[in-house]
Amino acid sequence: MSPRPHALHLPATLPPLSRMLVMVALVLARWEDRRRSRAYLARLDDHLLDDIGIGPQHAAAECAKPFWRD
């Protein structure tokens, strides 16, 4: 999984609706990143999982999570 991005500091002058839309876009982007990362992880074989330091059971548990769960 990619590291959690630092908190985004939006300009105080940004209108509330724009601020909300930016935050929604960031959440959607984070969800897509998780979905894609878990799909890639599911395709790795045991040798590659060993190279990155996780076992098949841990990889399966991570891949079973829904995209909205961290």
N, C-alpha and C positions, 0 to 999 in steps of 0.2 A: 504494500500500500504506500502511496505517496504521503509524505509528511503533511500534517495539517497546516494550512496556510496561516500566516500571521493575521491578526485582526486588521481588517481594512479600515483605514481612517478616511471616511468620506468628508468632503468639505462641509462645514457647518452651513454654508449658503445653499446647499443642495436642497431643492424642494422635497417635502416629505414623500410625495408620490414617487419621485425619481429615486430617492433613497431606498424606498421599499422595493422598487423594481430592480435596482442593482443588487440588493440583498437576495431577492428571489433568484436572480440569474446566477449568483454565486453559489447558492444552495444547489440549483440544478446542475451546475458545472461540477460540483463536488460529487453529487450522486452519479453522474456519468463517469467520472474518473474512477469511482469505486466499482461500478458495474464493469467497466473495461478492464480494470486491474484484476478483478476476480475471475473474469473470463480468461485472461491470459494465464493466471495462476492455475486454473483448472486444466490447462493444456500441457503443463510441465510434467515431465516424467520424474520418477523417483531420484534419478541421478542429479537432475537439475535442482530438484527440491533440496537435496542434500547439500548442493553447492551454495544455496542461499541460506542454509541453516534451519530449515523447517522440515518436519516429517510429513508423510502423506496424510495422517489423521488431522494434523493442524491445518494443512492446506484444504482438506475436505470440509473442515468446520468453517474455515474462512469463506470458502466458495458457497457454502450453504446459506450464508447470511444474506438477507435482502439488501438491496443497494442503499437503503436509507439508514441502515445500522452501521455504526462506526466499528 
